[in-house]
Amino acid sequence: MDIETGEIYDAKKIEEILSQHPEMRGRFIPMKIPPTTKQLSRRVKSPLANQVVGKIARNEPCPCGSGKKFKKCHWLEAIKQHNEKVDKQ
């Protein structure tokens, strides 16, 4: 899962992305909880959209397995990374 956007990728796609964009290494965490049908049905518009499997919503359980909602777990980390990226531009 991409912690910056909440997008879900399978392991093969993550390896492909990282081989092309090694600077993205810290953006992905393994999903300990399998994605739900609802998460998998979501599609997003992004440069990597053809590789996206689904997307995690803020109020759903974080797929890292912490038991917290995504917005209270890795979503906050994603917002911080996004803000840092915006500040650099």
C-alpha positions as a Markdown table, in Angstrom:
| # | Residue | x | y | z |
|---|---|---|---|---|
| 1 | Met | 0.0 | 0.0 | 0.0 |
| 2 | Asp | 1.2 | 3.5 | -0.8 |
| 3 | Ile | 1.0 | 5.5 | 2.4 |
| 4 | Glu | 1.0 | 8.8 | 0.6 |
| 5 | Thr | -2.2 | 8.1 | -1.4 |
| 6 | Gly | -3.7 | 5.0 | 0.2 |
| 7 | Glu | -3.6 | 3.2 | -3.1 |
| 8 | Ile | -3.3 | -0.6 | -3.0 |
| 9 | Tyr | -0.8 | -2.4 | -5.2 |
| 10 | Asp | 0.1 | -6.1 | -5.4 |
| 11 | Ala | 3.7 | -7.1 | -4.5 |
| 12 | Lys | 4.7 | -7.5 | -8.1 |
| 13 | Lys | 3.6 | -4.0 | -9.0 |
| 14 | Ile | 5.4 | -2.5 | -6.0 |
| 15 | Glu | 8.7 | -4.1 | -7.1 |
| 16 | Glu | 8.2 | -2.8 | -10.6 |
| 17 | Ile | 7.5 | 0.7 | -9.3 |
| 18 | Leu | 10.5 | 0.6 | -7.0 |
| 19 | Ser | 12.8 | -0.6 | -9.7 |
| 20 | Gln | 11.8 | 2.4 | -11.8 |
| 21 | His | 11.5 | 4.9 | -8.9 |
| 22 | Pro | 13.9 | 4.0 | -6.1 |
| 23 | Glu | 13.2 | 7.3 | -4.4 |
| 24 | Met | 9.7 | 6.0 | -3.6 |
| 25 | Arg | 11.0 | 3.2 | -1.3 |
| 26 | Gly | 9.7 | 4.7 | 1.9 |
| 27 | Arg | 6.2 | 5.1 | 0.6 |
| 28 | Phe | 5.0 | 1.5 | 0.7 |
| 29 | Ile | 4.0 | -0.7 | 3.6 |
| 30 | Pro | 2.9 | -4.3 | 3.6 |
| 31 | Met | -0.8 | -5.0 | 4.1 |
| 32 | Lys | -1.3 | -7.4 | 7.0 |
| 33 | Ile | -5.1 | -7.3 | 6.5 |
| 34 | Pro | -6.3 | -8.3 | 3.0 |
| 35 | Pro | -8.1 | -5.5 | 1.2 |
| 36 | Thr | -11.9 | -5.6 | 1.2 |
| 37 | Thr | -14.1 | -5.8 | -1.9 |
| 38 | Lys | -15.0 | -2.2 | -1.4 |
| 39 | Gln | -11.4 | -1.1 | -1.3 |
| 40 | Leu | -10.6 | -3.1 | -4.4 |
| 41 | Ser | -13.5 | -1.6 | -6.3 |
| 42 | Arg | -12.2 | 1.9 | -5.9 |
| 43 | Arg | -10.2 | 3.3 | -8.8 |
| 44 | Val | -8.1 | 6.4 | -8.7 |
| 45 | Lys | -6.6 | 8.8 | -11.2 |
| 46 | Ser | -2.9 | 8.9 | -10.8 |
| 47 | Pro | 0.2 | 8.6 | -13.0 |
| 48 | Leu | 0.3 | 4.9 | -11.9 |
| 49 | Ala | -3.5 | 4.4 | -12.2 |
| 50 | Asn | -3.2 | 1.4 | -14.5 |
| 51 | Gln | -1.2 | -0.4 | -11.8 |
| 52 | Val | -3.6 | 0.5 | -8.9 |
| 53 | Val | -5.5 | -2.4 | -7.4 |
| 54 | Gly | -7.7 | -0.2 | -5.1 |
| 55 | Lys | -7.6 | 2.6 | -2.5 |
| 56 | Ile | -8.0 | 2.8 | 1.3 |
| 57 | Ala | -10.5 | 5.3 | 2.7 |
| 58 | Arg | -9.6 | 7.4 | 5.8 |
| 59 | Asn | -12.2 | 5.8 | 8.1 |
| 60 | Glu | -11.4 | 2.1 | 7.2 |
| 61 | Pro | -9.0 | 0.0 | 9.3 |
| 62 | Cys | -5.4 | 0.6 | 8.5 |
| 63 | Pro | -4.1 | -2.4 | 6.5 |
| 64 | Cys | -0.8 | -2.4 | 8.4 |
| 65 | Gly | -2.7 | -4.4 | 11.1 |
| 66 | Ser | -2.5 | -1.9 | 13.9 |
| 67 | Gly | -6.3 | -2.0 | 14.6 |
| 68 | Lys | -6.5 | 1.8 | 14.2 |
| 69 | Lys | -8.4 | 3.6 | 11.5 |
| 70 | Phe | -6.2 | 4.6 | 8.5 |
| 71 | Lys | -6.7 | 8.3 | 9.3 |
| 72 | Lys | -5.2 | 7.7 | 12.8 |
| 73 | Cys | -2.4 | 5.5 | 11.7 |
| 74 | His | -0.5 | 5.8 | 8.3 |
| 75 | Trp | -2.8 | 8.5 | 6.8 |
| 76 | Leu | -1.2 | 11.1 | 9.1 |
| 77 | Glu | 2.3 | 10.0 | 7.9 |
| 78 | Ala | 1.1 | 10.3 | 4.4 |
| 79 | Ile | -0.2 | 13.9 | 5.0 |
| 80 | Lys | 3.2 | 14.8 | 6.5 |
| 81 | Gln | 5.1 | 13.4 | 3.5 |
| 82 | His | 2.7 | 15.2 | 1.1 |
| 83 | Asn | 3.2 | 18.5 | 2.9 |
| 84 | Glu | 7.0 | 18.1 | 2.8 |
| 85 | Lys | 6.9 | 17.4 | -0.9 |
| 86 | Val | 4.7 | 20.5 | -1.5 |
| 87 | Asp | 7.0 | 22.7 | 0.6 |
| 88 | Lys | 10.0 | 21.6 | -1.5 |
| 89 | Gln | 8.3 | 22.7 | -4.7 |
